[in-house]
Amino acid sequence: MIHSDTHRSDCLERARMHERLAASTNDAAARQMHQAMASEFRRRAEQLRGDDLPPPPSAPVLEVYPALR
């Protein structure tokens, strides 16, 4: 699913961004907030991993026809 993959990659990118921000700040409160945000975005990305299943078909996969007489 393209949308799910895009959203998952967005979450992972945001997690990396918050990890970089956490590593680059000397403010303990800001660091803690960025670490929490990184964890949340990683959790969301992991949650989206289960969305990789294809959607159910909109039409029957197997159509049954009555026997021709």
DRENLUMSE-87256 format. One line per 4 residues: their letters; for each residue x, y, z of N, C-alpha, C, O. Coordinates in steps of 0.2 Angstrom, whole numbers. Example, Ala and Ser with C-alpha at 12.3 -4.5 7.8 and 13.67 -1.06 7.14 Angstrom:
<sites>
as> 66,-28,39,62,-22,39,66,-16,39,71,-17,42 ~ 64,-11,35,68,-5,36,64,0,39,67,6,40
</sites>
This chain:
<sites>
mihs> 4,-6,0,0,0,0,4,6,0,8,7,5 ~ 4,10,-5,8,16,-6,7,21,0,12,23,3 ~ 1,22,1,-1,27,7,2,25,13,5,29,17 ~ 2,19,15,4,16,21,12,17,21,15,19,26
dthr> 15,15,16,22,15,15,25,22,16,30,24,19 ~ 21,27,13,23,34,13,22,36,20,27,40,23 ~ 17,35,23,16,37,30,21,34,35,23,37,39 ~ 22,28,34,27,24,38,34,28,37,38,29,42
sdcl> 36,29,31,43,32,30,43,39,33,48,42,35 ~ 37,43,32,36,49,36,38,49,43,41,53,46 ~ 34,44,46,35,43,53,42,42,55,45,45,60 ~ 46,37,51,53,36,53,57,42,52,62,43,56
erar> 56,46,47,60,52,45,59,57,51,64,60,53 ~ 53,58,54,51,62,59,55,60,66,57,64,70 ~ 55,53,67,58,50,72,66,52,72,69,54,77 ~ 69,51,66,76,53,66,77,60,67,82,62,70
mher> 73,64,64,73,72,65,73,73,73,78,77,75 ~ 69,70,77,68,72,84,74,69,87,76,71,92 ~ 77,63,85,83,60,88,89,65,87,93,66,92 ~ 89,68,81,95,73,80,94,79,84,99,81,87
laas> 88,81,85,86,87,89,88,86,96,91,90,100 ~ 86,80,99,88,78,106,95,78,107,97,80,112 ~ 99,75,102,106,74,103,110,81,102,115,82,105 ~ 106,86,99,110,92,98,108,98,103,111,103,103
tnda> 103,96,108,101,102,113,105,100,120,106,95,122 ~ 106,106,123,108,105,130,103,106,135,104,105,141 ~ 97,108,133,91,109,137,88,102,138,85,99,134 ~ 88,100,145,86,93,147,78,92,145,77,87,143
aarq> 74,97,147,67,97,145,66,96,138,62,92,136 ~ 69,100,134,68,99,126,71,92,124,68,89,120 ~ 77,90,127,79,84,125,74,78,127,73,73,123 ~ 71,78,132,66,73,135,60,73,130,58,68,128
mhqa> 58,79,128,52,80,124,54,77,117,50,73,114 ~ 60,79,114,62,76,107,63,68,108,61,65,103 ~ 65,66,113,66,58,114,59,55,114,58,50,111 ~ 54,58,118,47,56,118,44,56,111,41,51,109
mase> 45,61,107,42,62,101,45,57,96,42,54,92 ~ 52,56,97,55,51,92,52,44,94,51,40,89 ~ 51,42,100,48,36,102,41,35,99,39,30,97 ~ 37,40,100,30,40,97,30,39,90,26,35,87
frrr> 34,42,86,34,41,79,37,35,77,35,32,72 ~ 42,32,81,44,25,79,38,20,81,37,15,77 ~ 34,21,86,29,17,88,23,17,82,21,12,81 ~ 22,23,80,17,24,74,20,20,68,16,17,65
aeql> 26,21,67,29,17,61,28,10,62,26,6,57 ~ 30,7,68,29,0,69,22,-2,68,20,-8,66 ~ 17,2,71,10,0,71,8,0,63,4,-4,62 ~ 10,4,59,9,4,52,11,-2,48,9,-4,43
rgdd> 16,-5,51,19,-11,48,14,-17,47,15,-20,42 ~ 9,-17,51,4,-22,50,-1,-20,45,-5,-25,43 ~ -1,-14,42,-5,-12,37,-3,-14,30,-5,-12,25 ~ 2,-19,30,5,-21,23,1,-25,19,2,-27,14
lppp> -4,-28,23,-8,-33,19,-12,-29,14,-15,-24,15 ~ -13,-33,8,-17,-29,3,-24,-29,5,-27,-33,8 ~ -28,-24,2,-35,-23,3,-39,-29,0,-36,-32,-5 ~ -44,-31,3,-48,-36,0,-51,-34,-7,-52,-29,-8
psap> -51,-39,-11,-53,-38,-18,-61,-35,-18,-65,-37,-14 ~ -62,-30,-23,-69,-27,-23,-74,-32,-26,-80,-31,-26 ~ -71,-37,-30,-75,-42,-34,-73,-49,-31,-68,-50,-29 ~ -77,-53,-32,-76,-60,-30,-70,-63,-34,-69,-61,-40
vlev> -65,-66,-30,-59,-69,-34,-61,-75,-38,-59,-76,-43 ~ -66,-79,-36,-69,-84,-39,-76,-84,-40,-80,-83,-36 ~ -78,-83,-47,-85,-83,-48,-88,-90,-50,-85,-93,-54 ~ -93,-92,-47,-96,-98,-48,-102,-97,-53,-107,-93,-52
ypal> -102,-101,-58,-107,-101,-63,-111,-107,-63,-108,-113,-62 ~ -118,-107,-64,-121,-113,-64,-119,-117,-70,-117,-115,-75 ~ -120,-124,-70,-118,-128,-75,-122,-127,-81,-128,-126,-81 ~ -119,-127,-87,-123,-126,-93,-126,-133,-95,-123,-138,-94
r> -132,-132,-97,-136,-139,-99,-137,-139,-106,-140,-144,-108
</sites>
